[in-house]
Amino acid sequence: MEVRFQDVSLAFGEKTLFSHFTKTFDFSGVTALMGPSGSGKTTFFRLLCGLQKPDSGKVTGFPANFTVLFQEDRLLPWADALTNVALVSDTETARARLWQVGLAEDMQTFPGELSGGMRRRVAIARALAHKSEILLLDEPLKGLDEDLRLQMLRLLKAEGEARPVLFITHDAREVEALGAKVLTLSGMPIKM
């Protein structure tokens, strides 16, 4: 999948993130987006999928059917885990994805009754259950212990064989485990 940033400029007050930025990206498999905190990684995601409009220029080639997993879980508190995941798919797919993330016994549990790591895995299951052309994950593994992190990395690596996965991380071990291509953001305005 080719996505093109064409002469994109974006500033927040005095802070210029992009200045006449032009680049074509070939997203396939798993791609890790890395850079220091505050370097614009989440803004890059938001520009890609149209949640942030550039001040000038345009982004083309990004599909209308995409999935984003934000840093926050964004689960519906009044719906159990199964319902939260089935909202973007169907019950059968939701059950399968919750089973994959190790929550087969917790499908009827509400978010307020789940630990932070369990809520995160429900959010991951929901992202994986949504049938889209590309998956954008903003630090999806934060708050997970090492065993769960490895389990989720195996799932995400397999997902990258079915559709492109873009993954924001600060952890080089995650990049290595995924066999991901790396895009590194640096400077202001951003260079890649």
Secondary structure, DSSP 8 states (H G I E B T S, - for coil): -EEEEEEEEEEETTEEEEEEEEEEEE--SEEEEE--TTSSHHHHHHHHTTSS--SEEEEES--SSEEEE-SS----TTS-HHHHHHTTS-HHHHHHHHHHTT-GGGTT--GGGS-HHHHHHHHHHHHHHS--SEEEEESTTTT--HHHHHHHHHHHHHHTTTS-EEEE-S-HHHHHHHT-EEEE-BTTTTB-
